[in-house]
Amino acid sequence: MIKMRVVKKIQPDGDYQKAVSFVINAPLKEWRIRLWCVTHFKDECGSGDESDWERLLDYLTH
């Protein structure tokens, strides 16, 4: 499942670089869903510190 692959890229060390690479290197058909999973995982599963996810989103969008 893409969502679990996203989480494995980010946890346990909060490696945002890997998460960004995971999104950027996605095949076109998966790009949008990978980005969605990265930015919405906390809401979906109640996992991860909110500030971590905000930092990741900030990192991805700037």
C-alpha positions as CSV (number, residue, x, y, z in Angstrom):
1,M,0.0,0.0,0.0
2,I,1.4,3.4,-1.0
3,K,0.5,4.9,2.4
4,M,2.7,2.4,4.3
5,R,5.6,3.0,1.8
6,V,5.3,6.7,2.6
7,V,5.5,6.1,6.3
8,K,8.5,3.8,6.0
9,K,10.3,6.5,4.1
10,I,9.7,9.1,6.8
11,Q,9.9,7.1,10.0
12,P,11.6,6.5,12.4
13,D,14.1,9.3,11.7
14,G,11.9,11.9,10.1
15,D,13.9,11.8,6.9
16,Y,12.1,14.5,4.9
17,Q,14.6,14.2,2.0
18,K,13.6,10.6,1.5
19,A,9.9,11.5,1.6
20,V,10.5,14.2,-1.0
21,S,12.4,11.8,-3.2
22,F,9.6,9.3,-2.8
23,V,7.1,11.8,-4.1
24,I,9.3,13.3,-6.8
25,N,10.4,10.0,-8.2
26,A,6.9,8.5,-8.4
27,P,5.6,7.4,-11.7
28,L,3.1,9.9,-13.0
29,K,0.1,7.8,-12.2
30,E,1.2,7.5,-8.6
31,W,2.6,11.0,-8.0
32,R,-0.7,12.6,-6.9
33,I,-1.6,9.7,-4.5
34,R,1.9,9.6,-3.0
35,L,1.8,13.4,-2.3
36,W,-1.7,13.0,-0.8
37,C,-0.6,10.2,1.4
38,V,2.4,12.1,2.6
39,T,0.3,15.2,3.5
40,H,-2.7,13.4,4.9
41,F,-1.3,10.4,6.7
42,K,-1.6,11.9,10.2
43,D,-5.3,12.7,9.6
44,E,-6.0,9.2,8.3
45,C,-4.2,7.2,10.9
46,G,-3.8,9.6,13.9
47,S,-0.1,8.9,13.8
48,G,2.9,11.2,13.9
49,D,3.3,14.5,15.6
50,E,1.4,17.2,13.9
51,S,4.4,19.6,13.8
52,D,6.4,16.8,12.0
53,W,3.8,16.6,9.3
54,E,3.6,20.4,9.0
55,R,7.3,20.6,8.6
56,L,7.2,17.9,5.9
57,L,4.4,19.7,4.1
58,D,6.4,22.9,4.3
59,Y,9.5,21.1,3.0
60,L,7.6,19.6,0.1
61,T,5.9,22.8,-1.0
62,H,8.8,25.3,-0.7
